[in-house]
Amino acid sequence: MADNHNHAPTHSISTPLVVVAALCVIVAFARLAAPVLNPILLSAWLAALAYPLFKRLHARLGKRVWALGATVAAVVVGMLVFTALLFASAGALLDGLSRYQTLLTERLAPLASIGAGAISVESLSAALHQVLTAFTIGVAGAAGDVFFSIVLAALLLLQSRALADLLTGPLQAYPALAVAPDVMRAVVRAFGIRTRLNFLTGLGMAVFLLIVGVDYALVWGALVFLLSYVPYIGLFVAMTPPVLLAFAEHGWVSAALCIVAAAVVNLTIENVVEPNYTGKQLRLSPPVVMAAFFIFVWLFGPVGAVIAMPLTVTIALICDRYAQTRWVTMIMTGSRTLTPPSQPPD
């Protein structure tokens, strides 16, 4: 009599356990090596993002050195603009709090009846000054790492042609390296999509704040554009200063409208507009995005906030290329695969 259990599908638990164990080892190593890995990861991120610009400039200028110089200058200017915008945002908030101090004090007074009497304009300003001081110290301390990252990114760009030839030639025999070109293209494409979405988000919030009558609306719109590179979280962080100003200038109703508008714009961009750009590719589930953000910030500090999404997309794409780890991609995306049907994984 045939055994009915002979043909039952069997699933070994060893493969998932090995993957989880390997991830734990990698996380522990990354945590210990964060001071060394931070500038290297940042340089790789900068090189990947700057490569399309470098390629266009090379085609137009004809010489790689000139194209490299122009690209590095653009990266440096972009970083300076970002830093200046953060300081300008903090300054604008401090100025707004000082100008509307009387109104804000009156509006905060009712909170004393519910046990929040310690909240005051002075405490908010002091907290903001502390944050600004800590940020300034952090920027000064990271200057050396940023300089190293820019230099290393420039060298990577200069050697991009040789690296591409290696990855599409002799190194094709190594599966782990053979997927690198596809992964890089996908990450750069994801960044391009995110940039367009951020522009729509920043423009929409700037127009809304202008209609509501919040001071420095264009500054807050630019801040929304930059911080929205961190999905779900960045927009609400960027909207904190204008919400405070809306409350100081116009009261609870305007502040509540700003919060609702931020939520509506965020949900619309992340769940309606973005899927139309990406389809099923590069689409990570919101819990994975949030968890990845906190994990990478814990591992790498502020650099982790910048590289969280590119690294998460990279992990999903690499895991999708192999049958043994495709289950990781399924969990991260909530779908069967990230790979287009016309290009089945090897």
C-alpha positions in Angstrom: 0.0 0.0 0.0 1.5 3.3 -1.1 2.3 5.8 1.6 0.1 8.9 1.0 2.7 11.0 2.8 5.5 10.3 0.3 4.3 12.9 -2.1 3.4 15.6 0.4 5.4 18.8 -0.2 8.2 19.4 2.3 9.6 22.7 3.2 12.9 22.9 5.0 13.1 25.5 7.7 16.9 25.6 7.4 17.0 28.1 4.6 15.0 30.9 6.3 17.0 30.3 9.5 20.3 30.6 7.7 19.1 33.8 6.0 18.0 35.2 9.4 21.3 34.2 11.0 23.2 35.8 8.2 21.2 39.0 8.6 21.9 39.1 12.3 25.6 38.8 11.7 25.5 41.5 9.1 23.6 43.8 11.3 26.0 43.3 14.2 29.0 44.0 12.0 27.3 47.1 10.5 26.6 48.4 14.0 30.2 48.0 15.0 31.7 49.3 11.8 29.3 52.2 11.3 32.0 54.9 11.7 33.9 53.4 8.8 30.9 52.3 6.7 29.1 55.7 6.9 31.3 57.7 4.5 31.7 54.6 2.2 27.9 54.1 1.9 27.3 57.8 1.5 29.9 57.9 -1.3 28.2 55.0 -3.1 24.8 56.7 -2.7 26.2 60.0 -4.1 27.9 58.3 -7.0 24.8 56.4 -8.0 22.7 59.5 -7.8 25.2 61.7 -9.6 25.9 59.2 -12.4 23.1 60.3 -14.7 24.2 63.9 -14.5 27.9 62.9 -15.0 26.9 60.8 -18.1 25.0 63.8 -19.6 27.8 66.2 -18.9 30.4 63.8 -20.3 28.3 63.5 -23.5 28.1 67.3 -23.8 31.5 68.4 -22.7 33.5 65.5 -24.2 36.0 65.2 -21.4 35.5 63.1 -18.3 37.6 65.4 -16.1 35.5 68.4 -17.0 32.2 66.4 -16.5 33.5 65.1 -13.2 34.4 68.6 -12.0 31.0 70.0 -12.9 29.2 67.0 -11.3 31.2 67.4 -8.0 30.4 71.1 -8.0 26.7 70.3 -8.4 26.8 67.8 -5.5 28.6 70.3 -3.3 26.2 73.1 -4.1 23.3 70.7 -3.5 24.6 69.8 0.0 25.2 73.4 0.8 21.7 74.4 -0.3 20.2 71.6 1.8 22.2 72.6 4.9 21.4 76.3 4.4 17.7 75.5 4.0 17.6 73.6 7.3 19.2 76.6 9.0 16.9 79.0 7.2 13.9 76.9 8.3 15.0 77.0 11.9 15.6 80.7 11.7 12.2 81.3 10.1 10.5 79.4 12.9 12.3 81.3 15.6 11.5 84.6 13.9 7.8 83.6 13.6 7.6 82.4 17.3 9.1 85.7 18.5 6.8 87.9 16.3 3.7 86.0 17.4 4.8 85.5 20.9 1.8 87.3 22.5 -0.8 85.4 20.4 1.0 82.1 20.9 1.1 82.6 24.7 -2.6 83.3 24.7 -3.4 80.2 22.7 -1.2 78.0 24.8 -2.9 79.3 28.0 -5.9 76.9 27.8 -3.5 73.9 27.9 -2.7 74.7 31.5 -6.1 73.4 32.5 -5.3 69.9 31.1 -1.9 69.7 32.8 0.3 71.1 30.0 1.0 74.4 31.6 4.7 74.0 31.2 4.4 74.6 27.4 5.4 78.2 26.6 7.0 80.2 23.8 10.1 80.3 25.8 10.3 76.6 26.2 9.6 76.0 22.5 12.3 78.5 21.5 14.8 77.0 24.0 14.1 73.5 22.6 14.5 74.8 19.0 17.8 76.5 20.0 19.1 73.2 21.5 18.1 71.3 18.3 19.8 73.9 16.1 23.0 73.9 18.3 23.1 70.1 18.2 22.6 70.1 14.4 25.4 72.7 14.0 27.8 70.5 16.0 26.7 67.5 14.0 27.3 69.2 10.7 30.8 70.4 11.8 31.7 66.9 13.1 30.5 65.3 9.9 32.4 67.7 7.6 35.4 65.4 7.4 33.3 62.3 6.5 31.3 64.3 3.9 34.6 65.5 2.3 35.9 61.9 2.1 32.5 60.7 0.7 32.6 63.3 -2.1 36.2 62.4 -3.0 35.4 58.7 -3.1 32.2 59.3 -5.1 34.3 61.3 -7.6 36.7 58.5 -8.0 33.9 56.0 -8.4 32.4 58.2 -11.2 35.8 58.5 -12.8 36.1 54.7 -12.9 32.5 54.1 -13.8 33.2 53.0 -17.3 35.9 50.5 -16.2 33.5 49.2 -13.4 30.7 48.8 -15.9 32.9 46.9 -18.3 33.9 44.5 -15.5 30.4 44.0 -14.3 29.1 43.3 -17.8 32.1 41.2 -18.8 34.4 39.0 -16.7 32.4 39.4 -13.5 29.2 38.1 -15.1 30.3 34.7 -13.9 29.7 35.7 -10.3 26.0 35.9 -9.7 26.2 38.3 -6.8 28.0 40.8 -8.9 26.2 40.1 -12.2 23.0 41.7 -10.8 24.8 44.9 -9.8 24.1 46.9 -13.0 20.3 46.1 -12.8 20.2 47.0 -9.2 22.0 50.3 -9.7 19.6 51.2 -12.6 16.6 50.3 -10.5 17.9 52.4 -7.5 18.6 55.4 -9.7 15.2 55.0 -11.3 13.6 54.9 -7.9 15.4 58.1 -6.9 14.2 59.8 -10.1 10.6 58.8 -9.3 11.0 60.0 -5.7 12.3 63.3 -6.9 9.3 64.0 -9.1 6.9 62.9 -6.4 8.7 65.2 -3.9 8.4 68.1 -6.3 4.6 67.6 -6.5 4.4 67.2 -2.7 6.5 70.4 -2.0 4.6 72.4 -4.6 1.2 71.3 -3.3 2.1 72.1 0.3 3.6 75.5 -0.6 0.4 76.5 -2.4 -1.7 75.3 0.5 0.3 77.2 3.0 0.1 80.3 0.8 -3.7 80.0 0.7 -3.9 79.5 4.5 -1.6 82.5 5.0 1.4 80.9 6.8 4.6 82.9 6.7 7.6 81.6 4.7 5.4 79.2 2.7 8.0 78.8 0.0 10.7 77.9 2.5 8.4 75.2 4.0 7.6 73.9 0.5 11.3 73.5 -0.3 11.8 71.8 3.1 9.0 69.4 2.3 10.6 68.6 -1.1 13.9 67.7 0.6 12.7 65.8 3.6 10.1 63.8 1.6 13.0 61.6 0.4 12.1 59.8 3.6 8.7 58.4 2.8 5.8 58.8 5.3 8.0 60.4 8.0 9.8 63.2 6.2 6.7 65.1 5.2 5.4 65.3 8.8 8.8 66.3 10.1 9.0 69.1 7.5 5.4 70.2 8.3 6.1 70.7 12.1 7.4 74.3 11.8 4.6 75.6 9.5 2.0 73.9 11.8 3.5 75.7 14.8 3.4 79.0 12.8 -0.1 78.4 11.6 -1.2 77.9 15.2 0.7 81.0 16.3 -0.8 83.2 13.5 -4.3 81.9 13.0 -5.1 79.4 15.8 -6.1 75.8 16.2 -8.2 75.6 13.0 -5.4 76.6 10.7 -3.0 74.3 12.4 -5.5 71.4 12.2 -6.0 72.1 8.5 -2.3 72.0 7.9 -2.1 68.6 9.6 -5.0 67.2 7.6 -3.6 68.6 4.4 -0.2 66.9 5.1 -1.9 63.6 5.8 -4.0 63.8 2.7 -1.1 64.7 0.4 1.1 62.1 2.0 -1.4 59.3 1.6 -2.3 60.4 -1.9 1.3 60.6 -3.1 2.5 57.4 -1.4 -0.6 55.2 -2.2 -2.1 56.6 -5.4 0.4 58.6 -7.4 3.6 56.5 -6.7 2.1 53.2 -7.7 1.1 54.7 -11.1 4.8 55.6 -11.6 6.3 52.3 -10.2 3.7 49.7 -10.9 4.6 46.5 -9.0 8.3 47.3 -9.2 10.2 49.0 -6.3 6.9 49.1 -4.3 7.7 48.5 -0.7 5.0 48.0 1.9 4.6 50.9 4.4 5.5 48.9 7.5 8.8 47.8 5.8 9.6 51.4 4.9 9.0 52.6 8.4 11.0 49.7 10.0 13.9 50.1 7.5 14.1 53.8 8.3 14.4 53.2 12.1 16.8 50.3 11.6 19.2 52.1 9.4 19.1 55.3 11.5 19.9 53.1 14.5 22.7 51.4 12.6 24.3 54.4 10.8 22.9 57.5 12.5 21.8 60.5 10.3 23.5 58.8 7.3 21.0 56.0 7.7 18.1 58.4 7.1 19.6 59.2 3.7 20.5 55.7 2.6 17.6 53.8 4.2 15.4 53.7 1.1 18.1 53.0 -1.5 19.5 50.2 0.7 16.1 48.7 1.3 15.3 48.7 -2.4 18.7 47.2 -3.1 18.1 44.4 -0.6 14.6 43.7 -2.1 16.0 43.6 -5.7 18.9 41.3 -4.8 16.8 38.9 -2.8 14.3 38.8 -5.7 17.0 37.4 -8.0 17.4 34.1 -6.1 14.8 31.5 -5.4 16.2 30.8 -1.9 15.7 34.5 -0.8 12.7 35.5 -2.9 10.5 35.0 0.2 12.2 38.1 1.7 11.1 40.2 -1.3 7.6 38.8 -1.0 7.5 40.0 2.6 9.0 43.4 1.8 6.7 44.1 -1.1 3.5 42.2 -0.3 3.7 40.7 -3.8 5.2 37.8 -5.5 8.1 39.5 -7.2 9.7 42.8 -8.2 11.1 41.4 -11.4 9.2 42.3 -14.6 7.6 39.3 -16.4 9.7 39.9 -19.5 12.9 39.6 -17.4 12.6 36.5 -15.2 15.3 36.1 -12.6 18.1 33.7 -13.2 
